[in-house]
């Protein structure tokens, strides 16, 4: 099955796509969408852990409440971690958009290894096995962004691939670009959900947007590096999530 970019298309404009006017229009649309996402979606999602913290603090401060303080302390700790993780993820993608970084020659083996090390507690808890190649082709990209891409893709597999999943990472060279992919032993994505998997970050405020931030963040960071991302249903049952990047260039910064 031929891989396809399932990211929703950008609105068409009457001017040339590469003209200064077209570029400015696209950037303004994107930034306005980011602001709407922050104002509606992000503020709503952040309110949940903050409310939990407030409730636990009120209970701890009530001398008449005969409760186990350890339970509320744990609730506060979990809520702080949830809020901090949410802020970190959103700020990372916004900084990437506001301050683009130049592409450079990247050692993908190190990026993948680092991402898996950070996810190791979750991998062990899930009883997952992760298979990856010993070597990767050279690629041009931004190391920090690639780390976030792999973190989100592997975390997505850990969340949806069921108990003791088998997760496989790999790459292939196609049409002058590097195609990186991840597959797992889960049940795959239902056809009705596939078109919205990589909804752009600046459209997360829409009512029909997916609830998770992971794949929209992947979409934005891949797009900023000149690549594309998508999902294909083969091999069954889990299918394949993929993203592409330009091959490493001799003149890339080191």
Phi, psi and omega per residue, in radians:
X1 nan 2.279 -3.105
X2 -1.277 2.210 3.132
X3 -1.102 2.563 -3.121
X4 -2.318 2.573 3.041
X5 -1.454 1.964 -3.054
X6 -1.726 0.125 3.101
X7 -1.113 2.380 -3.123
X8 -1.031 2.474 -3.134
X9 -1.200 2.614 3.038
X10 -1.304 2.705 3.110
X11 -1.039 2.495 3.130
X12 -1.357 2.589 3.103
X13 -2.182 2.746 -3.097
X14 -1.390 -0.223 -3.135
X15 -1.685 2.895 3.096
X16 -1.039 2.367 -3.052
X17 -1.027 -0.561 -3.082
X18 -1.699 0.057 3.134
X19 -1.279 2.714 3.113
X20 -0.961 -0.655 3.139
X21 -1.135 -0.733 -3.136
X22 -1.167 -0.750 3.126
X23 -1.069 -0.780 -3.133
X24 -1.108 -0.712 3.127
X25 -1.097 -0.780 3.132
X26 -1.092 -0.768 -3.114
X27 -1.151 -0.709 3.103
X28 -1.114 -0.697 3.113
X29 -1.121 -0.734 3.136
X30 -1.124 -0.822 -3.109
X31 -1.143 -0.673 3.092
X32 -1.109 -0.708 3.097
X33 -1.120 -0.677 3.082
X34 -1.055 -0.755 3.141
X35 -1.112 -0.681 3.108
X36 -1.157 -0.677 3.098
X37 -1.109 -0.754 3.107
X38 -1.128 -0.754 -3.057
X39 -1.233 -0.569 -3.067
X40 -1.849 -1.030 -2.996
X41 -1.340 -0.905 -3.062
X42 -1.123 -0.762 -3.135
X43 -1.107 -0.636 3.109
X44 -1.162 -0.800 -3.106
X45 -1.180 -0.569 3.141
X46 -1.291 -0.469 -3.100
X47 -1.114 -0.554 -3.087
X48 -1.084 -0.965 3.115
X49 -1.135 -0.562 3.117
X50 -1.154 -0.677 3.086
X51 -1.131 -0.672 3.105
X52 -1.106 -0.721 3.110
X53 -1.091 -0.799 -3.139
X54 -1.071 -0.760 3.138
X55 -1.093 -0.766 -3.137
X56 -1.145 -0.674 3.127
X57 -1.142 -0.691 3.105
X58 -1.094 -0.717 3.132
X59 -1.146 -0.717 3.130
X60 -1.157 -0.526 -3.109
X61 -1.517 -0.037 -3.131
X62 -1.593 1.882 -3.095
X63 -1.164 -0.354 -3.125
X64 -1.471 -0.178 -3.094
X65 -1.454 2.036 3.109
X66 -1.581 1.415 -3.077
X67 -2.235 2.852 3.089
X68 -1.453 1.943 -3.082
X69 -1.106 -0.497 -3.110
X70 -1.053 -0.597 -3.138
X71 -1.149 -0.715 -3.127
X72 -1.301 -0.602 3.071
X73 -1.084 -0.722 3.114
X74 -1.145 -0.669 3.111
X75 -1.097 -0.744 3.106
X76 -1.102 -0.779 -3.132
X77 -1.071 -0.777 -3.138
X78 -1.133 -0.693 -3.120
X79 -1.204 -0.677 3.084
X80 -1.089 -0.764 3.134
X81 -1.107 -0.696 3.125
X82 -1.124 -0.783 3.140
X83 -1.145 -0.737 -3.138
X84 -1.112 -0.720 3.129
X85 -1.130 -0.699 3.134
X86 -1.128 -0.800 3.127
X87 -1.089 -0.734 -3.117
X88 -1.095 -0.741 -3.113
X89 -1.164 -0.790 -3.103
X90 -1.198 -0.749 -3.132
X91 -1.125 -0.589 3.142
X92 -1.109 -0.794 -3.107
X93 -1.260 -0.590 3.113
X94 -1.215 -0.693 3.097
X95 -1.140 -0.650 3.119
X96 -1.103 -0.659 3.127
X97 -1.259 -0.747 -3.070
X98 -1.308 -0.552 -3.100
X99 -2.257 1.311 -3.127
X100 -0.998 2.492 3.122
X101 -1.853 2.531 3.117
X102 -1.211 2.574 3.063
X103 -1.215 2.570 3.099
X104 -2.502 2.867 3.092
X105 -1.143 2.227 -3.034
X106 -2.103 2.409 3.010
X107 -1.602 1.706 -3.015
X108 -1.114 -0.536 3.105
X109 -0.981 -0.727 -3.123
X110 -1.211 -0.668 3.128
X111 -1.092 -0.855 -3.110
X112 -1.115 -0.773 -3.141
X113 -1.035 -0.784 -3.124
X114 -1.108 -0.729 3.131
X115 -1.117 -0.731 3.139
X116 -1.182 -0.606 3.084
X117 -1.101 -0.721 3.135
X118 -1.185 -0.486 3.135
X119 -1.655 0.048 -3.033
X120 -0.961 -0.753 3.111
X121 -1.010 -0.708 3.123
X122 -1.222 -0.643 3.116
X123 -1.112 -0.787 3.136
X124 -1.137 -0.778 -3.135
X125 -1.055 -0.658 -3.130
X126 -1.398 -0.170 -3.075
X127 1.159 0.513 -3.058
X128 -1.455 2.632 2.974
X129 -1.969 2.316 -3.090
X130 -2.057 2.140 -3.141
X131 -1.924 2.293 3.125
X132 -2.529 2.705 -3.137
X133 -1.233 2.746 3.116
X134 -1.278 -0.528 -3.128
X135 -2.343 2.709 3.100
X136 -2.249 2.603 3.064
X137 -1.158 2.780 3.092
X138 -1.157 2.591 -3.092
X139 -2.597 2.660 3.027
X140 -1.771 2.272 -3.135
X141 -3.027 -2.918 3.105
X142 -2.009 2.005 -3.025
X143 -0.914 -0.852 -3.110
X144 -1.083 -0.655 3.132
X145 -1.224 -0.699 3.121
X146 -1.131 -0.627 3.086
X147 -1.058 -0.798 3.129
X148 -1.142 -0.632 3.113
X149 -1.072 -0.879 -3.132
X150 -1.158 -0.676 3.093
X151 -0.994 -0.822 -3.102
X152 -1.206 -0.679 -3.126
X153 -1.204 -0.761 3.124
X154 -1.184 -0.724 3.099
X155 -1.060 -0.645 3.101
X156 -1.078 -0.751 3.104
X157 -1.143 -0.735 3.131
X158 -1.078 -0.580 -3.106
X159 -1.343 -0.617 -2.968
X160 -1.993 -0.080 -3.043
X161 -1.548 0.064 3.076
X162 1.481 -2.940 -3.086
X163 -1.318 2.430 3.104
X164 0.819 1.002 -3.088
X165 -1.277 2.725 2.992
X166 -1.862 2.084 -3.078
X167 -2.040 2.265 -3.113
X168 -2.148 2.304 3.086
X169 -1.963 2.614 3.113
X170 -2.971 -3.052 3.138
X171 -2.697 2.825 3.038
X172 -2.615 2.748 -3.130
X173 -1.815 2.143 -3.073
X174 -2.448 2.168 3.013
X175 0.910 0.796 3.069
X176 1.338 0.182 3.110
X177 -2.319 2.814 3.087
X178 -1.708 2.225 3.106
X179 -1.853 1.992 3.103
X180 -1.758 2.487 -3.059
X181 -2.501 2.820 3.067
X182 -2.427 2.351 3.116
X183 -2.259 2.686 3.088
X184 -2.537 3.060 -3.050
X185 -1.599 0.281 3.132
X186 -1.304 -2.970 -3.072
X187 -1.565 0.018 3.110
X188 1.415 -3.047 -3.076
X189 -1.885 2.270 3.132
X190 -1.075 2.503 -3.108
X191 -0.908 -0.641 -3.093
X192 -1.183 -0.364 -3.086
X193 -1.698 -0.214 -2.979
X194 -1.139 -0.672 -3.069
X195 -1.132 -0.433 -3.097
X196 -1.763 0.117 -3.068
X197 -1.063 -0.849 -3.071
X198 -1.839 0.711 3.079
X199 -0.963 2.308 -3.122
X200 -0.982 2.546 -3.105
X201 -0.958 -0.682 -3.074
X202 -1.298 0.064 3.059
X203 -1.997 0.178 -3.112
X204 -1.204 -0.255 3.105
X205 -1.343 -0.223 -3.103
X206 -1.197 2.639 -3.048
X207 -1.100 -0.565 -3.099
X208 -1.648 0.221 -3.099
X209 -1.280 2.623 3.069
X210 -1.128 2.714 -3.064
X211 -1.361 -0.536 -3.077
X212 -1.377 2.699 3.087
X213 -1.683 -0.332 -2.942
X214 -0.974 -0.981 -3.080
X215 -1.236 -0.645 3.005
X216 -1.055 -0.618 3.069
X217 -1.151 -0.736 3.075
X218 -1.015 -0.799 -3.136
X219 -0.990 -0.835 -3.099
X220 -1.122 -0.806 -3.076
X221 -1.207 -0.610 3.075
X222 -1.191 -0.765 -3.141
X223 -1.052 -0.711 3.138
X224 -1.149 -0.350 3.108
X225 -1.730 0.207 3.084
X226 1.402 0.345 -3.123
X227 -1.965 -2.944 3.119
X228 -2.507 2.870 -3.131
X229 -2.490 2.827 -3.105
X230 -3.080 -3.042 -3.137
X231 -2.406 2.440 3.016
X232 -2.268 2.594 -2.988
X233 -1.336 -0.192 -3.124
X234 -1.798 2.594 -0.104
X235 -1.348 2.574 3.110
X236 -1.235 2.668 0.063
X237 -1.609 -0.328 -2.978
X238 -1.403 -0.423 -3.097
X239 1.315 -2.944 -3.039
X240 -2.393 2.201 2.925
X241 -1.651 2.421 -3.104
X242 -2.505 2.782 2.955
X243 -2.526 2.701 -3.128
X244 -2.068 2.716 3.113
X245 -2.501 2.712 3.045
X246 -1.164 2.563 3.065
X247 -1.161 2.705 -3.139
X248 -1.064 2.329 -3.119
X249 -1.843 2.532 3.135
X250 -0.967 -0.533 -3.088
X251 -1.591 0.113 -3.107
X252 -1.164 2.572 3.114
X253 -1.173 2.604 3.120
X254 -1.914 nan nan
